[in-house]
Amino acid sequence: MFGVEKILRDEKCLLLAYDQGFEHGPTDFSDDNVDPEFVLNIAREAEVFTGVVLQAGVAEKYYASAQGLPALVVKLNGKTAFHKGEEPVSLQVCSVERADELGAAAVGYTIYVGSQHEEEMMAEFGRIVEEAHERNLPVIGWMYPRGKHVEGRETDKEVVAYAARLGLELGADMVKLPYTGDKDSFDWVVKSAGKTLVVVQGGTKKAEEELAVEVKEIMAAGAAGMAVGRNIWQDEKPVEMAKKIAKVIWG
């Protein structure tokens, strides 16, 4: 599927997400992890990641000149955190061409499924899929249920399954989704995605035991892996945490 094996190992993946600075501002960061080099060094030392997710500016200034890093996933859209209470919309800020020039092995794009603006994001995503596949670049759809039409149901089985199916229908090679909370319901989400691979967001910082249980259930449901950020680079021992997650994913 258009080069998706570039971000897989043995058909599974663990992506280190570090695009939160765009989406949330520096509120998630400490004096250490506010520095992209600190986070990229985690990726280098852990040696378990199949990809690292960055916005174009960080990729250009930090990834391009670095050595020993996993494959680059460039996020093509984003929004700020200043629009709370409004219907979410996230539009393209980086071209597929630029991502390719930066050495991307894949590109990512968020669609807020259930937003009043979902059609605008879907149309843009469709064009991105065409452009990326012409360059043999796989596309990851951040398919996040969010907005007035799904309010209070963002992790419901049917809503998340709909988001997964939408990714398949739009041509995504992989979809990044929230977890529904139990293996049985997530089985249906994975089935709904068909041949599109499913990865699950790590989300906000959790207790280690809680995260381990979630990852085990997610993999048992047939997901390809995880995309984890804060649960790794906010941890006191981030390299060890990354290795623990990887051990659950690859067994």
N, C-alpha and C positions, 0 to 999 in steps of 0.2 A: 504493500500500500504506500506508494510514493515515498519510499525511503524511510518509513517509520522505524525500521530496524536500527537506524543510526542512534536512536534514543532508547534502545532496548538491550537487555542482556539476558539470554535464555528466555526470550519472549516476555520478560518482566521489566519493570522500570522503577526507579526512585529518583524523582526530580527534586532538586534543592531550589525552592522558590525564594526569590529575593527581589520581587517587584513591589513590595509593600510600601517602599518609600514614596512611590508615585501615588498609590491608592490611599494611603493613610497619613502621609507626611511622616516626620521623624518620631512620632509618638511611640512607635513600637521599639525604638532603638535605645541602646545603652551607649556609653562612651566607646565601647568596643565594637559592637556590631553596626554602628552607624557608618563605619568604614567598610566599603565594599571589599577591600583587600582582606580584611579579617574574615569575612564570610567566604570569599573564594578560597582562602587558605583552609577552611573547614572542608570544602569540597575536595581540595587537593590531598589533604592528610587522611581523610576518611577512606578514600579510594573505593567507595561503594555506590556513588551516584552515577546514573546514566545520562544526566543532563542537569544544567543549571539555568534557571529562568531569570532573565534580566530585561529591563527596558533598554532601548537602543543607546542612550547616552552613557549608561553604566557599562554596557558591553563595549562601546567604542573606547572608553577611557581606561578600563580595567581589564577586560577579558582579552582584547585583541593582542596585547603585548605580553600576556601571561603564558606560562607553560604548565603542563601536567594537569590540565583541567578537563572535566567531562564535557560532553557536547553542549553547545550553546542553543538555548531556546530563546528567541527574541519575541517579547510581547509587543504586539502591534497597536494596541489601543489602551486607553486608560482614562480615568476621571479623577478629580480631586475629591477630598472628603468634605468639601464645603457646601454640599448640596443635600444635606440631611432633610428628610421630609418631602423631597421632590421625587418624581418618577425617575428612576435611574436610567442613564444613557451613557455609553462609553464609545467614543468614535476614534477612528484610526489616526495615529500620530506618527507612525513609521511605515514606510513602504516595504513591500516584499523585496524589492530590488535592494534597498539599503540593508535589510536584514541579511540577504544573501551575501552582500559585499562584506558584512561584518563577520561572516563565517558561520552563520546560523545553520544548524542541522535540522531545525524545525521552527515554526512560527506559531504564536498563540494569539487568541482574540477572545474577548469576553462578550457574551450575549446575555442580557438580563431577561430571562424567559418570564413573561408575565408582566413586563413593563409596558406602558403605553407606547414606548419607543422601540419595541422589539423588532418591528418590521424594518426600521431604518438600520438597525444593527445586523439583521439577517441579510439585507440586500448588500451591505458592505462586506459581510463575511463571505457571501457567495462569490463576489469578485475576487476576494483574497484567495479563496480556494483555487479558483481557476489560475490565477497568477502563480501561486505557490507550486501547484502541481505541474505547471509548465517547466518549472525549475527543479522538479523532483524533490521539493521540500514538503514534508508532511505538515499538516495543520492540526493544532490542538484547539478545540473549542472549550473555553471556560463557560460552561452552560449553567449559569447560576439563576435559580428561581428567585426572582425579586421584583417587587412592584405591587401595585394595588390589586391586580388580578389574582395574585397568589399569596397575598398578605396573611401571615399566620400559618401557611401551609408549605413553607419553603423546603422542608425536609420530608414531606409526605411522600409515600411510596409512588402514588400515581403522578404527582407533580414532577418528581425527580426522574421517573421513568419517561415522562413526556419530554423533559429536557434532553435526556439521553437519546431518545428517538429522533428528536429534532436535529441533534448533531449528526446522526447517521444520514438523515434525509438531506441535509445541507452539504454533505460530502466530507465531514471531519474525519480524520484518520484516528483521532483520539479525542475523548471528551473528559474534562475535569469537572467533577461533580461533588456536591455535599453528600455525606453519608446519611442514610435514612434511619440509622439507629439499631438495626438488627439484620442478621444475615438473610433471613427468609424474604424480607421485603426487598433487600438489595439484589437478591437473585433475579427478581423481575426487572430491576433497573438494568442489570448487565445483559439480560436476554433482549430487552427492548433496544439496546444499542447495536445489536447484530454483530457485524464484522468490525464495527468501530470499537477500538479499545477503550476501556474505562480506567481512569485513575481518580483517586479521591483526594480532596483537599485535606491538609492537616488541620487548618483552622487555627483558632486561638490556642494559647498554651494550655495543655492538659497535664494531669498527673501521669507519670510514666506508665503506671499499671493500666489506667484507663485507655491510654493510647495503644498499648500493646494488644489489649483485647480487641479494640476497634480494627487495627491492622489485620489481626488474625481472621476476624469475621469477614472483612472486606475481601481478603485474598481467597477465603473459602467460598465466597459468592461468585468468584470467577473474574475479579478485576485484574488488570495488568499490573497495578502498583499504586504508588502514592506520590503526591506532590506536596512536600512538607517544607515549611519555612520556619515560622516562629517556634514550633516545637523542637527544632534543632538549634537554630542560632540564638535563641533566648535561653537555652539550657546552660547550666553551669559547666557541663562537660559535653559540648556539642558533638565532638568527634565520636565519643563513646555512644551518645544517643543515636547518631546516624547509623552506627554499626549495629545497634540493637534493632532498629527498625528494619535494616537490610536483612538481618538474620531471619526475621519473621517473614519477609517477602520472599526470600529465596530458600528458606527452610534449612 
